[in-house]
């Protein structure tokens, strides 16, 4: 006979899984919808002055979630995880409506979307920071890996589902990319307020304001500088010599160093550095960071590969490439969904570390396979390799989360959940700067000569071809990422009009540009995928760090007591009172 606790844990899992899915879908749904969004607001993202809008549309949501999840996890520990989580659902519902109703065009329209995406990301951070902690509170240790596996698989699968969903919706109407959130968010909000309750350990505490400020400012400066480093500056193909970029990098590192000093001395830190003394916690978070960088980089590279090169070469119109890129990436999502829940169940029985490490090694093997396929690949081989990559990601994610969350005492699960999400989300933002920089470096070595030779072969005067060939490769990269054909814009109507009609038709044909950049793009892919392989192997190694024997309940109780005494003094922990049934605690519909 099922008890109230048995019923409640599945309600908690269902609602938090819906919340995680919603939050992570919106981290990627815009990536593949950008061409339709910019066309909808009448903005050309390839004009130099508009690159900033493009970058903030890409990274704004992920940057905010990376910065805020620890703080919001800590607030959940103090004020109640369910209370913060429920508020996040409500914020998400409201901002989805506001985004879909963008009343402006041009730069003002872009700023409306960027600003409200930042607010939406605050709601998403509340969901991400507390969902794993709510599940960990609700489930016994013997089922925790399975439950967290379902939740985390849904969360990370959301980033893959977002690619497919964004492609489908962008084909219809760009505003639908935001409208699709509204019914899900409204249902989830009402359900959360009516059904969820706090049954974890809650400890009154103070907000670590200096820690929050230095962490938010430092991480924002560092990640933004790395992302902006891909823009050209002073005749260089990238902006690493830009004084503002250098100031952001140096200032970000100094602020994060100050943050570490503050956290080591304050009585109630937002980021308990003591947790990193636990090898399983430290190794699990390091592996999560490396896996997120590799996974984020893969998403960007596959979108460029499909939208900018492979689909046009196979006869697809540029306007249709977002839809078909999403469809052709389905094996990635299927692989992830096939392995994710199973790996959580297996990790409960055989231990998390071996499955986490094995998943990253499978991902590394898939990157090695992608190195060997030509740019104009046979789809069956490509589909098998991206399926393998998704399979590896699914094997890794649930055991990695269980490894991290099971390594901390109960009263710090909220902040630990936030710390885990910070590493994962920071990795996604870092992937923009890291992988785009490497790709630009690879393009810089071969693209100018290839572009010049291709243009002159079609009758373009050498001086004009040389000038176009010297343009920063990041413009070409963004064109491919957005599924644009920039040749007509680069040459201009006067130059095209002076060429023979057959040459002009060849230059503006949908296959000329992707065929031209296929070789240089592959040069960049080699660099990018070798780095991803290295990250997978290193991440697998650090995933194996931990105690040689399985910990017993006595070990966990001893760890909780030691950490509580060290962090907060030797005082007893008292769990928040839990009623037997939700209805006995409060009238239906009344928030916690």
C-alpha positions in Angstrom: 0.0 0.0 0.0 1.5 3.3 -1.0 2.1 5.9 1.6 1.8 9.7 1.4 5.6 9.9 1.2 5.7 7.4 -1.7 3.0 9.4 -3.6 4.7 12.8 -2.9 8.1 11.8 -4.2 6.7 11.0 -7.6 4.8 14.3 -7.7 8.0 16.1 -6.8 9.9 14.3 -9.5 7.3 14.9 -12.1 7.0 18.6 -11.5 10.7 19.3 -11.1 11.4 17.4 -14.2 8.9 19.5 -16.1 10.6 22.6 -14.7 14.1 21.5 -15.7 12.9 20.6 -19.2 11.3 24.0 -19.6 14.4 25.8 -18.3 16.9 24.0 -20.5 14.8 23.9 -23.7 15.0 27.7 -23.5 18.8 27.6 -23.3 19.0 26.2 -26.8 15.7 26.9 -28.6 16.9 30.4 -29.6 20.2 29.1 -31.0 18.6 27.5 -34.0 15.8 30.1 -34.3 18.1 33.1 -34.6 17.7 33.6 -38.4 13.9 33.7 -38.0 14.0 36.0 -34.9 16.4 38.5 -36.5 14.3 38.5 -39.7 11.2 39.0 -37.6 12.5 42.1 -35.9 14.1 43.4 -39.1 17.7 43.2 -38.0 20.7 42.0 -40.1 22.9 40.2 -37.6 25.9 40.2 -39.9 26.3 44.0 -39.9 29.3 44.8 -37.7 27.2 47.0 -35.3 24.8 44.2 -34.7 27.2 41.4 -33.7 26.8 42.4 -30.0 23.0 41.7 -30.3 23.8 38.3 -31.7 26.3 37.4 -29.0 24.0 38.5 -26.1 21.1 36.5 -27.7 23.4 33.5 -27.7 24.9 33.8 -24.2 22.7 36.1 -22.1 20.4 33.4 -20.8 23.2 30.9 -20.1 25.3 33.6 -18.5 22.6 34.6 -16.0 21.9 31.0 -15.1 25.6 30.3 -14.6 25.9 33.3 -12.3 22.8 33.0 -10.2 22.1 29.3 -9.5 24.4 29.1 -6.5 22.9 32.2 -4.9 19.4 30.9 -5.5 20.3 27.4 -4.2 21.6 29.0 -1.0 18.4 31.1 -0.7 16.5 27.8 -1.1 18.5 26.3 1.8 17.6 29.3 4.0 14.0 30.2 3.0 12.8 26.9 1.5 13.6 25.2 -1.7 10.0 24.8 -2.8 9.3 28.5 -2.2 12.2 29.6 -4.5 11.4 26.9 -7.1 7.7 27.9 -7.3 8.5 31.6 -7.8 10.8 30.6 -10.6 8.0 28.9 -12.4 5.8 31.9 -12.1 8.5 34.3 -13.4 9.1 32.0 -16.3 5.4 32.0 -17.3 5.1 35.8 -17.2 8.3 36.6 -19.1 7.4 34.1 -21.8 4.3 36.2 -22.6 6.3 39.4 -22.5 9.0 38.0 -24.9 6.4 36.9 -27.4 4.8 40.3 -27.4 8.0 42.2 -28.4 6.5 45.5 -29.8 9.7 46.8 -31.4 11.9 46.2 -34.4 15.6 46.7 -35.2 18.0 47.3 -32.3 15.1 48.2 -29.9 13.4 44.9 -30.6 16.7 43.0 -30.0 17.2 44.8 -26.7 13.7 44.0 -25.6 14.4 40.3 -26.2 17.8 40.3 -24.6 16.6 42.2 -21.5 13.5 40.0 -20.9 15.5 36.8 -21.6 17.7 37.9 -18.7 14.7 38.1 -16.5 13.4 34.8 -17.8 16.8 33.3 -17.0 16.3 34.4 -13.3 13.2 32.2 -13.2 15.1 29.4 -15.0 17.9 29.7 -12.4 15.4 29.3 -9.6 14.1 26.1 -11.2 17.6 24.7 -11.9 19.1 25.6 -8.5 16.5 23.8 -6.4 15.0 20.9 -8.5 17.8 18.4 -7.7 17.7 19.4 -4.0 13.9 18.9 -3.9 14.3 15.4 -5.4 17.1 14.5 -3.1 15.0 15.5 -0.1 12.0 13.5 -1.4 13.7 10.2 -2.3 15.6 7.7 -0.2 19.2 7.0 -1.0 18.5 3.7 -2.7 16.3 5.4 -5.3 18.1 8.7 -5.6 20.2 7.9 -8.6 17.2 6.8 -10.6 15.2 9.9 -9.7 18.0 12.3 -10.3 18.8 10.5 -13.5 15.3 11.1 -14.8 15.4 14.8 -13.8 18.9 15.5 -15.2 18.2 13.5 -18.4 15.1 15.6 -18.9 17.1 18.8 -18.2 20.0 18.1 -20.5 17.8 16.5 -23.1 15.9 19.8 -23.1 19.0 21.5 -24.7 18.7 18.9 -27.5 14.9 19.1 -27.8 15.2 22.9 -28.0 17.2 22.5 -31.2 14.5 20.5 -32.9 11.6 22.5 -31.4 13.2 25.8 -32.3 13.7 24.6 -35.9 10.0 23.6 -36.3 8.6 26.7 -34.6 10.9 29.1 -36.5 9.6 27.8 -39.8 6.1 28.8 -38.7 6.5 32.1 -36.8 9.4 33.4 -34.7 7.1 34.5 -31.8 5.9 30.9 -31.4 9.4 30.2 -30.0 8.4 32.1 -26.9 4.6 31.4 -26.9 5.3 27.6 -26.7 6.5 28.1 -23.1 3.3 29.8 -21.8 0.9 26.9 -21.4 3.6 24.6 -20.0 4.8 27.3 -17.5 1.3 28.2 -16.4 0.3 24.5 -15.7 3.7 23.9 -14.0 3.3 27.0 -11.8 -0.2 26.1 -10.6 0.7 22.4 -10.1 3.9 23.4 -8.1 2.0 25.8 -5.8 -0.7 23.2 -5.1 1.5 20.1 -4.7 5.0 20.7 -3.6 6.1 21.2 0.0 9.4 21.6 1.8 10.5 18.4 3.6 14.2 19.1 3.7 16.6 20.5 6.3 16.2 24.3 6.5 18.7 26.4 8.4 18.2 30.1 9.1 21.2 32.1 7.9 22.5 35.3 6.5 23.0 36.3 2.9 26.6 36.5 1.9 26.4 39.8 0.1 30.1 40.3 -0.6 30.4 36.8 -1.8 27.4 37.1 -4.1 28.6 40.5 -5.6 32.2 39.4 -6.2 31.1 36.0 -7.7 28.5 37.5 -10.0 30.7 40.4 -11.2 33.8 38.2 -11.6 32.1 35.4 -13.5 30.2 37.8 -15.7 33.3 39.7 -16.6 35.3 36.6 -17.3 32.7 34.8 -19.4 31.7 37.9 -21.3 35.3 38.7 -22.1 35.9 35.2 -23.4 32.8 35.4 -25.5 33.6 38.8 -26.9 37.2 37.7 -27.7 35.9 36.1 -30.9 35.2 39.5 -32.4 38.0 41.1 -34.6 40.0 44.0 -33.2 42.7 46.3 -34.6 43.4 44.3 -37.7 43.4 41.0 -35.9 41.0 38.2 -36.6 40.1 38.0 -32.9 39.9 40.5 -30.1 42.3 39.1 -27.5 44.4 42.3 -27.7 41.4 44.6 -27.1 42.0 46.5 -23.8 38.4 45.9 -22.7 38.7 42.2 -23.3 42.0 42.1 -21.4 40.5 44.2 -18.6 37.5 41.8 -18.4 39.8 38.7 -18.2 42.1 40.2 -15.6 39.3 41.9 -13.6 37.2 38.7 -13.7 40.1 36.6 -12.4 40.9 39.1 -9.6 37.2 39.3 -8.5 36.9 35.5 -8.4 40.2 35.3 -6.4 38.7 37.9 -3.9 35.6 35.8 -3.8 37.6 32.7 -2.8 39.3 34.7 0.0 35.9 36.0 1.2 34.3 32.5 1.2 37.2 31.0 3.1 36.8 33.6 6.0 33.1 34.2 6.2 30.9 32.3 8.7 28.1 31.5 6.3 29.5 31.4 2.7 27.3 31.2 -0.4 29.8 28.8 -1.9 31.1 26.5 0.8 34.7 25.8 -0.3 34.9 23.0 2.3 32.8 20.8 0.0 35.7 20.6 -2.4 37.7 18.6 0.2 35.4 15.8 -0.8 37.1 14.1 -3.8 33.8 12.8 -5.3 32.2 16.3 -5.1 35.3 18.1 -6.6 35.8 15.4 -9.3 32.2 15.3 -10.3 31.9 19.1 -10.7 35.2 19.2 -12.7 33.8 16.5 -15.0 30.5 18.3 -15.3 32.3 21.5 -16.4 34.4 19.7 -19.1 31.4 17.7 -20.3 29.3 20.9 -20.6 32.0 22.7 -22.6 32.4 19.8 -25.0 28.6 19.3 -25.3 28.0 23.1 -25.9 30.8 23.2 -28.5 29.3 20.2 -30.3 25.9 21.9 -30.6 27.4 25.0 -32.1 29.6 23.1 -34.6 26.8 20.8 -35.7 24.4 23.7 -36.3 27.1 25.5 -38.4 27.9 22.2 -40.2 24.3 21.5 -41.1 22.8 24.9 -41.6 25.8 26.5 -43.3 27.3 23.7 -45.4 25.7 20.3 -45.6 22.0 21.2 -46.1 22.6 23.8 -48.8 24.9 21.4 -50.6 22.1 18.9 -50.6 19.6 21.3 -52.2 17.8 22.9 -49.1 16.9 26.5 -49.2 18.6 28.6 -46.5 15.3 29.7 -45.1 14.4 26.0 -44.4 17.8 25.0 -42.9 16.8 25.6 -39.2 13.9 23.2 -39.5 15.9 20.5 -41.2 18.9 21.0 -39.0 16.7 20.2 -36.0 15.2 17.1 -37.7 18.7 15.8 -38.7 19.9 16.2 -35.1 17.2 13.9 -33.8 19.6 11.0 -33.3 21.5 13.1 -30.8 18.4 13.5 -28.7 17.3 9.8 -29.1 20.8 8.6 -28.0 20.6 10.8 -24.9 17.1 9.7 -24.0 17.9 6.0 -24.5 20.8 6.0 -22.1 19.9 8.6 -19.5 17.2 6.9 -17.4 19.0 3.5 -17.7 22.3 4.9 -16.4 20.6 6.4 -13.3 19.1 3.0 -12.5 22.4 1.2 -13.0 24.3 3.7 -11.0 22.0 3.0 -8.0 23.1 -0.6 -8.1 26.7 -0.6 -9.3 28.0 2.9 -8.4 28.0 6.2 -10.2 31.7 6.7 -11.0 32.2 4.0 -13.6 29.2 5.0 -15.6 30.1 8.7 -15.5 33.6 8.0 -16.7 32.4 5.5 -19.4 29.9 8.1 -20.7 32.6 10.7 -21.3 34.8 8.1 -23.0 31.9 7.2 -25.3 31.5 10.9 -26.1 35.3 11.2 -26.8 35.0 8.2 -29.2 32.2 9.9 -31.1 34.3 13.1 -31.5 37.1 10.9 -32.9 34.6 9.4 -35.4 33.4 12.9 -36.5 37.0 13.8 -37.2 37.1 11.1 -39.8 34.0 11.9 -41.8 34.2 14.4 -44.7 32.4 17.7 -44.5 29.9 16.5 -47.1 29.2 13.3 -45.3 26.9 10.3 -45.8 24.1 11.0 -43.4 23.9 7.4 -42.1 27.4 7.6 -40.7 26.9 11.1 -39.3 23.6 10.0 -37.6 25.3 7.0 -36.0 28.1 9.2 -34.6 25.8 11.8 -33.1 23.6 9.1 -31.7 26.8 7.7 -30.0 27.6 11.1 -28.7 24.1 11.4 -27.2 24.4 7.9 -25.8 27.6 8.9 -24.0 26.1 12.1 -22.7 23.1 10.1 -21.3 25.4 7.6 -19.6 27.4 10.4 -18.0 24.7 12.9 -16.8 22.6 11.0 -14.2 25.5 9.2 -12.5 27.5 12.5 -12.4 24.7 14.3 -10.7 24.1 11.4 -8.2 27.8 11.5 -7.5 27.8 15.2 -6.7 24.5 15.3 -4.8 25.2 12.3 -2.7 28.6 13.7 -1.6 27.1 16.5 0.5 25.1 16.7 3.8 21.4 17.2 3.6 21.3 20.8 4.8 23.6 21.9 1.9 21.8 20.1 -0.9 20.3 23.3 -2.3 23.7 25.1 -2.6 25.3 22.0 -3.9 22.7 21.7 -6.6 23.4 25.3 -7.5 27.1 24.8 -7.6 26.7 21.8 -9.9 24.4 23.8 -12.2 26.9 26.7 -12.1 29.7 24.5 -13.4 27.4 23.0 -16.1 26.0 26.4 -17.3 29.4 28.1 -17.1 30.7 25.4 -19.4 28.0 26.1 -21.9 28.9 29.8 -22.0 32.6 29.0 -22.1 32.0 26.8 -25.1 31.0 29.9 -27.2 34.3 31.6 -26.6 36.5 28.4 -26.6 35.1 26.6 -29.6 34.4 29.7 -31.8 37.9 31.0 -31.1 39.4 27.7 -32.1 37.2 27.5 -35.2 38.2 31.1 -36.2 41.9 30.1 -35.7 41.4 27.2 -38.0 39.6 29.2 -40.6 42.2 32.0 -40.5 44.9 29.7 -41.9 43.1 28.5 -45.0 39.9 30.6 -45.6 41.4 33.7 -47.2 43.3 31.9 -50.0 40.3 29.6 -50.6 37.8 32.5 -50.7 40.1 34.5 -53.0 40.7 31.7 -55.4 37.0 30.8 -55.6 35.9 34.3 -56.3 38.5 35.0 -59.0 37.6 31.8 -60.7 34.2 33.2 -61.3 35.5 36.5 -62.8 35.6 38.7 -59.7 38.5 41.2 -60.1 41.5 40.2 -58.0 41.5 43.4 -56.0 37.8 42.9 -55.0 38.4 39.2 -54.2 41.5 40.0 -52.1 39.5 42.6 -50.1 36.7 40.2 -49.4 39.1 37.4 -48.5 40.7 39.6 -45.8 37.5 40.2 -44.0 37.4 38.6 -40.5 36.6 34.9 -40.5 34.1 35.4 -37.7 31.7 37.0 -40.2 31.8 33.9 -42.4 31.4 31.7 -39.3 28.3 33.6 -38.1 26.9 33.5 -41.6 27.2 29.7 -41.6 25.9 29.5 -38.1 22.8 31.5 -39.0 22.2 29.7 -42.4 22.9 32.9 -44.4 24.5 33.1 -47.9 26.6 36.3 -47.6 28.2 36.2 -51.1 25.6 38.5 -52.6 25.9 41.0 -49.8 29.7 40.9 -49.9 29.9 41.5 -53.6 27.1 44.0 -53.9 24.8 44.6 -56.8 27.2 46.8 -58.8 30.0 44.2 -58.9 27.6 41.3 -59.5 25.9 43.3 -62.3 29.3 43.7 -64.1 29.9 40.0 -64.2 28.6 37.5 -66.9 25.1 36.3 -65.9 26.3 32.7 -65.6 29.1 33.7 -63.2 26.7 35.9 -61.1 24.2 33.0 -60.9 27.0 30.6 -59.8 28.2 33.0 -57.1 24.8 33.5 -55.6 23.7 29.9 -55.9 23.0 28.3 -52.6 25.8 25.7 -53.1 28.7 28.0 -54.0 29.3 29.5 -50.5 29.0 26.2 -48.6 31.2 24.4 -51.1 33.8 27.2 -50.8 34.1 27.1 -47.0 33.8 23.3 -46.6 37.5 22.7 -46.7 38.5 25.6 -44.3 35.7 24.6 -42.0 37.0 21.1 -41.7 40.4 22.5 -40.8 38.7 24.3 -37.9 36.7 21.2 -37.0 39.9 19.2 -36.6 41.2 21.6 -33.9 37.8 21.8 -32.2 37.1 18.1 -32.0 40.6 17.2 -30.8 40.0 19.6 -27.8 36.7 17.9 -27.2 38.4 14.5 -27.2 40.9 15.7 -24.6 38.1 17.1 -22.4 36.2 13.8 -22.6 39.3 11.8 -21.5 40.3 14.2 -18.7 36.7 14.4 -17.5 36.5 10.6 -17.4 39.7 10.5 -15.3 38.4 13.0 -12.7 35.0 11.2 -12.6 36.8 8.2 -11.1 38.2 10.2 -8.2 36.6 9.1 -4.9 36.7 6.7 -2.1 37.5 3.1 -3.0 34.6 1.6 -1.0 31.0 2.5 -1.1 30.0 4.8 1.8 27.6 3.5 4.4 24.7 5.4 6.1 27.0 5.9 9.1 29.6 7.5 6.8 27.1 9.9 5.5 25.8 10.8 8.9 29.3 11.4 10.2 30.1 13.6 7.1 27.0 15.7 7.7 27.9 16.2 11.4 31.5 17.1 10.7 30.6 19.6 7.9 27.8 21.2 10.0 30.1 21.7 13.0 32.9 23.1 10.8 30.6 25.5 8.8 28.1 26.6 11.4 29.3 25.5 14.8 28.2 22.5 16.9 24.4 23.1 16.9 21.7 20.6 16.1 20.0 20.5 12.7 16.2 20.6 12.7 14.3 19.6 9.7 11.4 21.7 8.5 8.2 20.0 9.9 6.5 17.8 7.3 2.8 17.1 7.4 1.6 13.7 6.5 -0.6 14.9 3.7 -0.4 18.2 1.8 -4.1 18.9 2.4 -3.6 18.6 6.2 -1.0 21.3 6.2 -2.8 24.1 4.3 -5.9 24.6 2.1 -5.6 23.5 -1.5 -3.9 26.1 -3.6 -2.3 28.0 -0.8 1.5 28.5 -1.4 4.1 27.3 1.0 
